Amino acid sequence: MKRWKTEYEQIKVPGELKERMEETMKKAGQDKKRAKRIRMMRYAGSAAAVIAIVLILPNTSRTAAAAMQQIPVLGELFKVVTVREYQVDEDRYIADVKVPEVVSEENEGPARESADAINFDIQKVTDELIEEFKQNMEEFEDGYQDLLIDSEVLVNDDKWFSLDLVLYQGAGSGYEQHRHYTIDKTTGKRAALSDFFGEDYVETISESVKSQMRQRMAEDENVTYWIDNEDVPEWNFESIAEDQDFYVNADGKVVVCFNEYEVAPGYMGCVEFVIP
């Protein structure tokens, strides 16, 4: 988060553009939306929390994880369990962390390999954020920070499994990001954008995103994306990344996702585009 904050603070905005952005942010009710989000994150799932700090270490097995909770059946091939919880409820530091794990009903094969790869990535990301949060508590006793980690199964039908890992860090201002994981159940393999749009997927998707950005801005004056900006052309969206984050929705459509500040001002939050 220190790197994100430093990069964000180093961005220079021309006076005229800054005034226009600030006016748009006011119209969109930035402060109201952010305050509501933080309140929800601070108190989500904390009604039963009495002690200040609770740490539940990772379960040693999927069986142990399942025994500690009632796990809804999400599909025949994959389900999700919470394998680690970390909670802090203090005046200056608040954490509400629930680390998910994808469980495959297959003991071997592509489905199991996909689940293992996803779980490795989730553990790596969440371990880093939790460790950073702990260090900040020790080094900056007068500081403030919120940490939220949660997940949501977006789709789990006969064809697709899509998981959304939600990561939020707040310290004065907040930064929210999402990491999505999608598995094709017919093959057991993780889906790739090239599976849907071929070798030229970067160009195809990028042009669709640009078109949708322009259309949304034309229809709503409160919507702002970094595109066609002559004042700060280096901010303009040019292309998706080769490893662009995405998921497949319930309609089987590809949804391309951008985290806060990637393609729009912070008040726009995380933005998504359905690619036809």
N, C-alpha and C positions, 0 to 999 in steps of 0.2 A: 504493500500500500504506500510505503514511503516513496517508491519509484513512481507510482501513478501520480501521487500528489505533486512531486517535483516536476514531472513532465507537464502536468496541467498548469502549474503556476508559471511555467516558463513561456507559455503561449502568449504572444503579444497581439492585442486586438486594436485595430485602428479606431480612433475616437468615434467617427460616424457610425461604423459598423457596431461598435460596442453599445452605442445608444439604442440602435435599432433592435439589437438582440435583447437588451435589458427591457425594452418596452414590450417585446413579444413575450418575454418570460413573465412579466407582470400580468399580461392578459391571460396567460395559461395557468396562472395561480400556482407558481412554482412552490412557494413557501407552504401553502396549504396542503399540496399533494405530498411534499416531503415530510411535513410534520405528521400527517396521517400515517404515512408508511412507517416512520420510525416508531410511532406509538404502537402500531400493530406488531412490529418486530420485537419491541421491548417486552410486550406482555403476552405474546403468543405462547401458549402452553405453559405459562408460569403461575397459573392460579394455585396450583398445589405446591409450589416451591416455597419452602419455609427457610431453609438454610441459605447462606450467602453463596457458597460454592459447592457444586456437586459435580463429581467426575466419575463417570462410569467407563471403565477401561474396555477396550475392544473385547468382544466375546471370543472365546477360543475356538468356537465352531459354529456352523450355521444352525446346528441343532440347539445349541445354547441360546442363540439369538431368537430362534423361533419359540422356544419355551418361555421367554420373557415377555412375549406380547402375543396378541391375537392378530395373526397375519391374514389379511383377506386374500382369497385366491384371485390373482390377477390374470391368469392364463395358464395354459397347460405346459408351456415351455419355460417361461420366466416369471419370477416374482421378486419382490423387493423387501428386504428386511433392514431394520436399523441396527447396526452393529456397534455404534459408538455414540454416546451422548456426552456433551460437555456444556455445563451451564454455570454462568456467573451472574449474580444479581447484586451489584453494588451501586453506590451513588454515581461513580464516574465510569465504571466499566460494566458492560452488560453483554453476555454471550448466550446464545441459544442455538446449540449445534446438534444436529441429528445427521449422522453420517450413514448414507444408505449403502447397501450392497446388493448387487444383482445376483440372484441364485438361478442357476440353470438346472432343469430337471434331468438333463443329460450329464452323465459322468465324464464323458469324453466327446471329442468331435468338435466341429465348428462352433456350435452354440456355447459349449463350455469355454472354448478358447476366447470367444467374443466377450462373454461375461467376465472372465478373468482379466482380460485387457482393460475393460471398463472399470473394474474394481481397483486395478492397479493405479489408473489415472485418478480416480476419485480419492483414493487414500493419499496419494502424493500431494494433490492440491489441498485437501482439507488439513493434512498434517502440517503443511507449511503455514496456513493461515492461523491455525490454533497456536502453533509455536510462536509466531509473530505476535499474536495477541498476548500471550503469557509474558513475553519479553517486554512488551510495552507496559504492562501492569507493573513489572518490577522496576523498569528504568524511569518511567514517567508517572509517579504517584499522583501528580496533580493534573494529569491528562484525562482525556475522555475518549472512549472508543466503544462502539457497538460491533458485534460480530454475529451474523446470522448465517447459518448453513442449513439448508433443507432441500427436499427433493419432491418431485411430483411425477407420477407416471402419466404421461400425456396420452398415450395410446398403447393398448395391449389387446389387439384383436387377432384374428386368424392369420393375418399377413405381417403386421408390424408391431414392434415394441419400441416405444420412444420414451426416454427418461430425461427429465430436466433437473439439473443440479443447480440450485440457487445459492449464490454467494454474495453476501452484502457486508460491506465494511463502512462504518460511519465514524467520523472524527471531525466534528465541526460540520463539514459537508459529508455526503455519503457517496459511495461508489457501489453500484450493483452490476453483477455480471452473471451470465448463465452459460452453462456448458451442457450441450445436448448429446445424447447417445441414442442411436437408432440401429436396430437389428432387423434384418429381413428374416422372418421366421421360416420362409421356404428354403433358405440356404443355411441359416444359422450364422451368417456373416454380418458384420457391421456394414451398413449402407454407406455408399460414397456418392457424392454429387455426380461423378462421371457415370454412375449406373443409370441415372435418369436423363442426362443431357449430353452424354458422349464426351469425346476428347476436348471439344470446344466449350465445355461447361462454364469456364471462367468468363468468357466473352458473352455467352448467351445469357447467363444469369445477371451479369453486370449491367447489360443493356436493359433488362427487365426492371432491375432495381432503380436505375436512373429514371426510366419512364414513370414508374410508380411514384417516385419522389416528386417529380415535377407535377404530376397530376394531383397529388395530395396537397401540395403547397398552393396550387391554383384554386383548389376547392375550399381551403381553410386557411385564413390569414394567420392563425395561431400556430400553424405547423411550419417548422423550419428544418431543413436539411442542408448539409454543406455540399451544395452543388450549384454550378453556374454562378459562383461568387467571384466577381471581378476585383473586389477589394482585397480578399485573401485567397487567391487562387490555389495556394498550397494546401488549403483545407479541403478543397473540393474532392468529393468521392470520385474515384476513377475506376476502381475495379475491386471485386471481392478477392479474398485470399484463396490460394489453392486449397488450403485446409479450412475454408470458411465454415463457421458453425451453422448447423441446420438441424431440422428434424422433419419427420413425416407426420402430418396431422391425421385426424380421424377420417378425412376424405381421401387419404392417400396422396395428398399434395405436399410438395416440398416447401418448407417454410425456412427462409434464410434469416438468420438472426445476427443483430449487432448489439454490442454492449454499450453502456452509457459513454458518451463523448466520441464514439468511433465515427459516426456519420452525422451527428446532430448535436446541438447544445444539450447540456445536462438535463434541463427541464423536460426534454422529450423522453427521457428514460431509455430503456432498452427497446429497440424497434425491430419489427419483423416485416417481411415481405413474402407473400405467397407467390411462388413462381408457377405460372400456368404451363 
